[in-house]
Amino acid sequence: MSTKAQDWVVYHSQSVKRISWPPLLLIAYGILFARKALGGGLLVFADHPGQLYRMAHALTEGLAPWRLNPGWWAGYAELQFYPPGFSYAGALLHYASLGSLDYTATYRVLLWVAFLLPGVTTYLLLARVLENDWLALPGAFVALTLSAGSRSGVEEGLRWGLVAARMGWGVLPLLALSLCRWTEGRRAPITAAVLLAAIILIHPAHAPAGVALIALAAWHGPGSRRARVGEAALLTLAGGGLAAVWLVPLVSHLDMALPLAWGDPTLAAVARGLAARPLLVLLVATSALAWWLARRSTSATAMTLWLADLPPALALLVVLDALVAQPLGLRWLPADRLLDSFLLASILGASLSLAELYRRWPVPRWALGLAAVMACAVLSSWNRPEPSLSLWPRPWPNEWPKYGTVARSLDMPALWEAVAKGPPGRILFVRSSVPLESRADWRRPHTHVTALTPLHAGRDIVNGTFTHPSPVAGVVYTGSPQNRAITVLVEQRDGSTLFGRPLAELSAESFNQIATRLRVSSVVALDEDHARLGFVEDNPAFAGPSRIGPFLVFASRDPRPTPERAGPQRWRLALPPHAEGWVPTGMAYSPLWQCRDEGLLLPIRRDDLGLLDVKVPAGGPTVIDLSHVPGLAEWDGLALTVVSGLALAGVWLRRVAGGRRQTSGS
């Protein structure tokens, strides 16, 4: 072989050795999985259409969380009572592309990000802490593929559409990564406050874990513990302050949102869920081992102690939530939602044990890393309905359904065209979802594609989407808008009840009393419910049905118009000659409504269905102006966010200036 050829071989063999294979393997695997699961169109399984609608809300109604969207439930501030961070990320991506990505393409990109993010960020954190790529790979692989009943896992967080939970989960390792240098004695990182705010806005169920990360980093770092705890408090307050534009109005108007407590948050249920999965038992056991070894070691670093303490700290939070908060009626962050962060902490703790195993038994690190990945795959319980690890998209029918296929099979374009041409008023969907299989079990694959009706047909809807916290949704589920926890999923009610009554027992008279006040002019049911539709089939106020695909469409004989849109967050309600008294508007009540008659501010109230009434003086024909405007809580939250942002910017500029002075002085 010539000298030139030998040099070429040596050069390229050295290049291959310099390649960091673990992140390449992780990313390549993630891309192949995502291409199989998410390629070929817009995913519309379960909650995805509704999440897409919320992102479209941010682009059409504006980013202010208090903006009312009239498309669902007679009007609701979707981004105020559901974490807006995911929708904000979509808006940022849309605007960054200068509008070249429409809301559908933007959503598809975000699904890729939501899937890959936990694996990538966990890898970056573990590679920093363990100082080895191969030892970081198993934990990153588990974080990428975990399902196991976790709301942030592949099954529920990606396939079902709980995308905000998964994205917020993926930001947690970034927060930990930003704190690493602080545990080594550097200055408290400003980015930690920004990332904590991002977690709160994306999914606040992960916020307790974020606060725990900051608190434990302060406790274990070098220097004055009292000073560090003070810095941790300031970081936490700054993070909360940055998110105050959403948090302050949310807390102020929490009675406008019904707690969604449809899981089983009891400690016994949480423990059974963990014990039933060998992989989770292994993760918890090895993270406990890491905690014990770190306590016995005289050479354990502050960073090791910090991450080793995270699983028991989060386990304590889960126990306190289940045994104290839930019995007191505090159901907004149930224990089964907090469990996601505990699982991530257990993955990190188990990775510390893997590093300790290498220290005591120095086999090749690549062999140990790959062996750990294989062991996790073997324990993944792949034959269960929801595996512990989702190693590959399942090839069964309707597992990852795309919009094109679903829209054609259900004849959705024809349905949207029909309801768009119907009498003025809202569309009531008897069911929240449309099944994708014919079996009777409510757990069967389904889609909430009807949630997109306001976008495709330009008509407002009631029901037709996933379990929702609005008071009007409470009327549909239970017959009452009272603020009480929703403990039964709407899919379990589909085809069974409406307005809190069994379908077969709902009379036309009872139905009309509610439907008229909700301004329902069309009713859409499924053909499989035809035997229980007497309330509309035998109703003289409605005609039909017409059949479109699997749907039955009934139209009211008289129009039931809603207030006319007059501008951003403004509507107009025309009144005939009238006496003094309370007039229904047909819009959902909100404390942010301002109603005026020729400039005169009118009193408002909330009726027994959670709808807005306005008190008008006697007079002739007039037009009432309805405006949904920010109040004191909204302005206070915005001001606190601005002040927090300016304060952090000031600290950052001061640090930059100090760094420049040190550089010039040296």
N, C-alpha and C positions, 0 to 999 in steps of 0.2 A: 504494500500500500504506500502511495506517495506521501511525502511529508504534508502536502496541502490537504490530502484526504484525511490523514491522521488528525491534523489540527481541526478540521471540520467536525469529525466525530467527537473529539474531546470537548470542543466548544458546545456542541448540542447536547452532549451527555451532562455537562455541567448545567446547562440551561434547564434540562428536565429536572435535575435535582433541586434547582432553585424554585421550581413551580410549587406553590402551596396547593397540594391536591385536595385536602379536605373541603375548603370552601368551593372549589370547582365542582367536586362531586355533589355537594349539597345543592348548589345552584342548578346544576344540570338536572338532577333528580326533580327538584322543585319545578323547573320549567317544563319538563316532560309531563309531570302530573298536571300542572295547570293547563297545559295545551290540550290534554285529553279531557279534563273536566270542564274547562271554561271556553275552549275554542269552539268555533262553529256557530256562534250567535250569542244573544243575550240570555243569560240564565234566568228562568222564571219559576223555578221550583219554590213552593211555599211563600216565604215573605219577601222574596226579591222584588217583585213588582212594586210593592208598597215602599220598600227602601229607595227604589228608583224614583218613585213619585215624590218622596221627601227631598231628594236631591234636586229634582226639577223645581220644587217649591223654592229652594234657596236661589235658584237662577231666575225665577219669574217673579216671585213676591219680594225678594230682597233678603239680605243676610241678617238683618235685625231679628233676633229670636222671637220678638213679640208680634211679628207680622202675621195677620190672620189669613188662613187659606180657606176659602169657601168650598173647596172641592169635596171635602169629606165631612160627614157628621154635622152638617148645617153650619160649618165654619169652626176652625180651631187653629190655634197658634202652634202648628206642628213642631217647630224648632224650639219652642219654649218649654214644652212638656215632654220632649224626647231629646236626648243628647244631640246637639247639632254638629259635633265635630266632624263626623263622616261626611255630612252634606257640605260643610265648609271646605273639606279637602277636595271634594268634587268641584265646587265653585272655583277654588284656587287653580285646579288643573285646567278647567275650562277657560278661565281668563288667561292663564299662562300660555295656552295654545292659541290665543287671540281668536277664540271662537271656532277654530277649525275642528275641535272635538265637540260634537253635540252631546246632550246629556246622556244618551244611550252609550256612545263610545267612551265617554268619561267614566260612566259606571263600570263598564267592562274593564277598563284599566285599573280602577280602584279595587276590583275583585282580585286581580292578579297581585296587587300590592298587599291587600289584606291577607291573602294566602301565604305569600312568601315572607312577610314581615316578621312574624315570631321566630321563624327559623334563622333568618339572617341576623336579627338583633341579638338573639340568644347566643349565636356563634361568636359575634363580635365581643360580647361581654365575657364569655368563657375563655376565648382566646387571650383576652387581656388579663383575666384573673389567673388562669392556669398556665399561661405563657407557653402553650403548645397547641398547635392546630388539630392534631389527631385526637387529643384528649377532649377538645372542645366539640368535636363532631357528634358524639352520641347524644349529648344533651340538646344540641341544635336540631338533630334529626327527630328526637322525640317532640320537641316544641313545634316543629314544622308539621308533624303528622298526627299529633294527639287528637283524639276524639273523646272516648271514655265518658260520655255524658256531660262533658264540659261545654258550657254555653259559648266558649271561645274556641272550641276545637274545630276540626275540619268538617265534621258532620253537621253540627248545629251552627257554628260560627260562619261557615262558608256555604255548605249545601243548603241548609235551611234558610239562610239569609240573615242571621244575627251578626251582620258584618261589623257593626260598631263595636260589639263585644270583642271580636277577634282583633280588630285594628288597635283598640285600646290596650289589649293584652300584649300586642307586639311592641308597643311603645314602652312598656315597663322595663325591659332590659336596657333600652336606651337611657332611661332615667338612672338605672343602676350604673351604667357605663360612665355617665357624666359625673357620678359621685366617687369613682375609683380614686382619682387623684386626691380628693379631699381626705379619704381614709389614709393616704400616705403623707399627709401634712401640708398639702397645697391649700390655696384659698377656696372658700366655699363657692361652688360653681353657679353662676347666674343661670346657665342653661337648665339647671335642675328645676328652678321655679317655672321656666317656660314649658318644660316637658311635663311637669305636674299639672299645669293648667291645661295642656293638650289632653292629658289622660282624663281629667275631669270633664272636659267638653266632649270627648269622644265616647267615654263610657265611665260614669262615676263609680260603678261597682269596683273598679280597679284602683280608685283613689286611696282607700285605706292602705293598700299595699304600697302605693307610692309614698304616703306619709311615713309608713313603717320603714321603708328603705332610707329615707332622709334621717329619721330619728336614730336608727341603728348605726348609720354611718357617722353621725355626730358622736354617739356613745363610744364607739370603738376607735375613733381616730386619735392621733397624738395631740398633745397640748392640753390646755385647760378645758376640762369637760364642761364646766359651767359656760364658758364662752362658746364652745361648739354647740351646746344645746340651744343657746340663744340664737346662734346663726341658723340652726335648723328651724327654729320657730319662725325666723324672718323669711327663710326660703319658703316654708309652708304657707305663711300669710301672703307672700308675694304671688305664689302660684294660685291661691284662692282669689287674690285680688285681680289677677289677669283674667280669671274665669268669671268674675263678678257680674259681667254684663249678662250672663246667663243665669248664674246662681242666685243673685239677689231677687230678680223677679220670680224665679221658680219658687223659692222659699216663700215669698210674699203671697203667691197665688196658688199654693199647693192644694188648696181645696178644689181647684179646677181640674185636678188630675186624679183619677182613680188608681190606687196602687195595683200594679199587675203582679199578683202573687199566686200564679198558677202552678208553680213548682211545689215540691215538698221540702220546706226549709228546716225540718226537724233534725236534731242532732242524730237521731237513730237512723233516719233515711240517708243522711250524709255518710255516716259510718258504714252502713250496708253497701252503699254505692262504691266506696273505696275497697271494702273487704272482698267484694265479688270479683275484683279484677286483679289477677296476679301481678301485672305490670305496675299498677298503682301501689300495691302492697310493697313491691320491691323498691319503688322510688321513695316511698315514705320511710321504709326501714333503712335504706342506705343514706338518706338525708339525716335521719336520727343518728346513724353511726358517725357521719361526718361531724355532727354537733358534739358528740361524745369525744371523738378523737381530738377535735380542736380544743376542747376544754382540758384534755390531758396533756397536750403538747406544750412544751415550753418555747417552741420556735414558731408557733402559729402566727401569721401576720394579722394585722388589723383587718385587712380585706377578707381573709379567710374567716375570722371570727364574725365579721359583719354578715356575710352571706350564710354562714352556718346557723346564725341566730334567726334568720328570716323565716324558715318553715315553722319553728315553734311559736314565733310571734304571730304569724298569720293563723296558725291553728287556734291560738288563744282568741283571736278576733272572731273566728267562726263559732267557737263555743259560746262566747259572750253574746254574739248575735242571736244564736239559736235559743239560749237559755234565759237571756235577759231582754234583748230588744224586741224579739218577736212576741213574747207574752205581754209586753207593754203596748203592743199595737204598732210598733215602728217597723213597717213592712216594706220600706222602700229599697233597702239593700239586704234581701234575704240571704241566709247562710249558704244556700246552694249557688248563689251568684258569687259570693266571696270565695267559694271553693276554687274557682279558676285560678286566682292569684296564689293560693296555697299550692296548687299543682305545679305552677311555674316555679315557685320557690323550692319545691321538692325536687324538681329537675335540676336546679342549680346545686342543691345540696348533694344530690346523688353524684353529680359531676365532681364535686370536691372529694367524695369518697373514691371515685375512679382515679383521681390524681394521687390520693394517698396510697391506693393499691399499687400504682406504678412506682411510687417512692420506695415501697417495701419489697416490690417484686419487679425489678427493672427489665421487663421483656421489651421487645421493640414497640415503640408507642403506636405505630401504625397497626400492628397486630392487635394490641389491646383495644384501640379505638374501634376497629372493624369488628372485633369479637363482641364488644359491648353493643354495637348497632345490631348485630345479628341476634344477640340475646333478647334485645327489646322487641325485635320483629317476631321472634318465636313466641314471646309472651303477649302478643298484640291482640289475642282473642278475635282473630279475623273472622271466625264463623258466627259471631254474635250479630244481631240486627244493627247495633252500633258498636264497632270494634273499639278496642283501646287505642290502637293506632290505625289510621286510614292510610294504608300503604299504597293503594292504587284506586282510582275511581271504579266503582263497581259497574260491570257491563249490563246490569239488569235494565229492563225497560223502565223509563220514567225516573231514573235515578238523577240525571243531570239534564232535564229537559230544556230546550232552547225555545225562544220566542216564536221563530218561524214555524216550527213543527206544531207547537201548541196552538198558535193562532189559527193555523189551517185546520187542525183536527176539531177545534171548538167553533170554527166559523166566527171568530171574534170580529173581523172587519164588518161582516153583515150585521152582527148584533149592535155594534157601535153606530153604524149607519141608521139602523132602525130607531134606536133610542134618541139619536140626535134629531130625528124628524118627528119625534113624539110631541105631545102637548107640553107647554112650558111647565117647568117644575123639576123636582129632584127624582132621581132613579133610586128605588129601594131594591136591594138585592136580598132575597130571602135567606140566602147562604152567604157566608164570608168567602168561601172558596169554591173552586171547581175541581172535582176529583179527576185524577189521571188514570185511575183503575176502577173497575166495576165492583169490587168486593165491598162489603158493608162496613168494615172496620173504619172508624173515624181517623185512624192513624195512617190510612192508605195515602200514597203519594197524591199531592194536590197542588194547586197553584192559586194564588190570589191575583191572577191577571186582571180580574175585574176592577182592581184598585186603580188601574190606568184609565178608566172610563173618562174622568175629567180631562185627561190629556188628549185622548183619541176621539172623543165624541163631544167635548166641550160642555158636558152636563155634570152637575154636582150629584154626588151619590150619598146614600146612607147604607151602611154595611158594605159587603163586597170586599173587605180587606181584613187584615189580621186583628187579633185582640188589641184593643185600643183603650187609652185612659180617659177619653173625653166623656163628660157627663151624658151627652146624647147617646154615646155608645152604651153607657150603662142602661139607658132606657131600652135600647134594642135587646140587650142581654137579659136584664132583670125586670124591666118595666119601670125602673126608677133611676133618676140621675144622682141619687144620694152618694156621698163620698164614702164608699166602702170598697174593700179590696175585691178585685176580680180574681176569683180562685179557680174558675173553670175556663179552659180555653174555648174561644168562640167556635173552633172546629168541632168540639164536643156538643155544641148546641145546634150545629148545622142540620137542617132537616128535622129538627126535634122541637125547638121553641122559637118564638118571636115575641118581642116585647114582654118577655118573662112568662109567656103562656105556651102550653103545648099547641103546635100548629093545628091539630085536629079539633081543638077546643076553642080556637080563636074565632069569634063571630065577626061577620062583616061589619056590624055596628061598632063593636069595640075597635076593630082595625081602623075604620074610617075616622074615629075620634082622634086617633094618634096620627094617622097618615095625613089627614087634612092639615093639622097644625104643623107637621113637618114639611108641608108643601110637596108631598109625594104625588107625582103625576104618572109614573110608570113603575110597574113591579116586575122584577125579573126573577124567575124561579127555575129550578131544574126539573126536567121531565120526570125524574125518579121520585119527585115529591108531589106529583099530580093528585094523588089520593088524599092529600092533606091540605089542599089549597082552597077549601070551600070559602074561606074568608075573602077571597078575591074572585074565584070562579062564579060564585053565586052572589056577587056584589053588584047591584045595579049601578053603582058609581063607576065601574070599570068595564071595559070591553075586552074581548079576546078569549083565549090567548092566540097569539101568532107563534109559530114554531120556527126557531132558528138554531140549527145544530142541536145541542142538548138543552137549549133554553126554551122557556115559555115566557112570553112577554105580554103583559096586560097594560092597557093604557086607560087613564081616567077619561071620562066623557067630558069633563070640564077642565080648563087650564088652571094650574095652581102656581102662578109665577112667584119667584123669589125676588127680593129687591134687586134693582138694576145696578150694575157696576157703573160708577161714575168717575173713577180714577183710582190711583194707587191708594188702597185701604179706605176707599170711599164708595158708598152705595146710596141709592135714592129709592125711597118708598113712597109711591103715590097713594094718597088717601082721597076718597070721595067725601062729600059733605058728612060731617060727623058731630056727635055730641062729645062733651068732655069725658075723658076716661082713659083706661089702659087699652092700648092697641097692640096686638101681636105683630111682630116683624117677620117671623119665620126664620130668623137667624139665631144661632146659638148664643147664649149669654156670655159676656166677658166683662169684667170690671173696667176694661179699657174703652168701652163704647162711649162715644159722645153723640147724642142725638139732638138735632136743632131744627126748629121750624122758623124760617126767615131770620136766622141768626140767634133766636132765643133758645137757650139750652134747656132741654126737657128732662124730667126725671125718668129713670129707667129702673127695671127690676127683673129678677129671674123668676120664671114661672115654674110650675110643677114638673115640666118636661125638660128643664134646663135651657129654655129658649128666652129670647130677649123680648120684653114688653116695654113700650114707651108710653108715657102719659101725655096726652095731647089736650089742649083746650078746645072748646067747641068752636066750629068754624066751617067754612066752605071747603071746596077742593084745595088740597095743598100737597106739597112734596116735602117729606121729612129727609133730612140729610143724616146719614149714618156714617160716622168716622171712627175707625179703630186706631187710637193714638197712644203713644207711650205715656205712662203715668209717673208718679214720684219714684216708685221702686225701679222702674226702667231707667230713668235718668240717674238715679243714685248708683245703680249697678254700672252703667256706662262710665260715670265719672270715676268710680273706684278703679275700673279697668284702665282708664287713661292715666290716672295718677300712678297706679302700680307700674304701668309700662314706662312712664317717664322716669320714675325712681330707679328702675332697673337699668334703663338706658344711661342715667346719670352715673350709676355705679360702674357700669361698663366703660364709659368714657373716662372716668377718673382712673380706672385701672390701666387703660390704654395709655393715658398721659403719663402715669407713673412709670410704666414700662419703658416709654420713650426716654424719660429723664434718666432712668438707670442706664439705658443703652448709651446715651450721649455722655453720661458721666464717666462711664468706663472707657 
